[in-house]
Amino acid sequence: MLFSDKLNFLMNLTQTSNKELAAAISVDRSLISLLRTGKRGMPRNREHISRMADFFSKHCVADFQRHALSEMLEQSILRSSMPSSALAEYIFKWLSDDYDIVENTLSRISHTPAVPEPKHNISASNHISSSNDETEYFYGNSGKREAIHRLLGLMQTLEQPSTILFAYDDNLE
């Protein structure tokens, strides 16, 4: 997973703006924009990464945020009672690629079937609900492509015409 994907995940999880993060780590917000789009790679200045980790650890206080982080970091549940300094260490290691959880996460995502078996129930509101309750997460640009491919594949298996409203707020390039 690229640094930009990780940063975008954390910023979306904490609802942080470029301006807010830039102020917190004392850099220009254009640098944050370049980091998020992938035009700049991981900062060489590890102090920036350390400050980011500290910032995000203090802004990930809700249980759902800690749960999402624990899945990405492949850690047992990161409870809200965990001190932010300990969480900052986990985030720092993840952002700076100091341990190998990234490959485990990507391999788990990439080894799922391309299109799930078509066991779906269509309700009167054209809502598709899967018969099994497995949830899959897709991260980064490759994850976006995979999710769209799966959605299109699923749509092709439908026997009745349906209307799907799809909103996408990212740059489509």
N, C-alpha and C positions, 0 to 999 in steps of 0.2 A: 504494500500500500504506500502510495506516495505521501510525502509530507503535506502537500496541499489537501489531499483527501482527509488526512487526520485533522488538520487545522479546521477544515470546513465542518467536519463532524462535530468537533468541540464547540465551534462557534454557533452552529445550529442548535446543538444541545443546550447551550447556555443562553441562546438568543442575544449574542454579543455582536455589536456592530464593529466595523473596521476601525472607526474613530475611537470607540471605547477601548478596544484592545491596544491600539497604538498609544493612547494616552497612558494606559496601565504599564506598558513596557518601555515607554519613552522613545518611541520611533515615529516616523512619519506614517500617516495612514496609507499612503501610496505603497509603502513597503508591504503592509498587510494585504493590500489588494493584489500585489504581485505574488506574494506567497500563496494566497488562496487560489489564484488562477493557475498556478504552477509555472509561471514565467520566471520565478526565482525558486530555486530549490531550498532545501533545509538551510537555515542560517548557520554560517560557520561560527558565529559568536554564540557559544553555548549559554552565555548569560541571557540572551534573548529567549532561548528555549526554556531556561530555568524560570524566568519571569512569567512566560506564558503558562507554564505548568502551575506555578503558584497562583496566577490569576484564575485559571480554570478550576483549580482545586477549591478555591474559595467561592466559586459561582456554581458548583455542582453540589448542591445541598439537598435537593429533593430526592426522595427514594427512587423515582423513575429515572432520574439522571444518573444516580449511582448504579442502578441496575443496568442501564445501557452501557455505561463505562465498564462495568465488570464483564459484560459480554465481549466488548471490543478488546479489553485487556486480558481476556481469558483468566480472570481471577475469580475466586469465590466472591460472593456478594460483598461489595464495598458498601458497608452500612453507613448511614448518615452520621453515626456516632464516631466514625473514624476521623482522627484529626486531619485537618487540611494539609498539614505538613507531610504526613505519611502518604496521602493521596497525591500530593504534588510530586513525590518521588516516583510513584507509578507512572504518572502522566509524563514526567520528564523522560523516563526510560523508554516509554512507548514512542514519544515524539522523536527522540534522538536515535531510535533503532538500537537501543542497548540490549534488547533481548528479543527472542525469536518468536513472539506471539503472532506477528504479522503473517508469516507463512502458514501457520496453522489455521488462522482465520480464513485466508484466501483459499487454501486447499479445501476447507470444509464447505465454503460457498461454491467453489467451482466444480465440486463433485456431485452436485445435486442434478437430478434429471432436467433436461431442457424444457419439457412441458409436463406438468403433472397429469396423472391419469384423469380422464374426464368424468369424475364422480362429483357432479355439482348439482345443487338445487337452485332453481330460478324461482324467486318469489314474484309476487304481483308487481313489485316495484322494480323489477329487472336487476335486483341485487344478487350477485353471485356469492354464495357462501360455500366454502370447501367442506367436505364431509369430515376431513381430519383437521385437527386444530394446530398443526405445526405452523410456526411462524418463521419466515425466512427474512433475513436482512441483506440488503445489497448496499455496498458502499463504493464511492468513487465513480469515475466515468464508466469503467467496465461494468460495474454493478448496475448503473442506470440502463446501459444497453441490454444487459441480461434481463432486467425486470421488464423492459419494454418488449423484448422478444418473447418472454413468457406470456405477457398479457396478450400479445397478438396471436400467439399460438393457442391460447385458451379461447380467444374470441372465435377462432376458426372452428373450434369444436362445438360451438353452440348450435342448437338445432332451430331455435326461434330467433327472429330478428330482435336486436336489442339496441338500446342507445346508451353510449358510455360517454360521460363527461370527464375529460382528462385535463387537469390543470398542471402546468409545468412552469416553474418560475426561475429556472436556470438558463444560462446562455446555451443555446442549442448548437453552437459551433463545436 
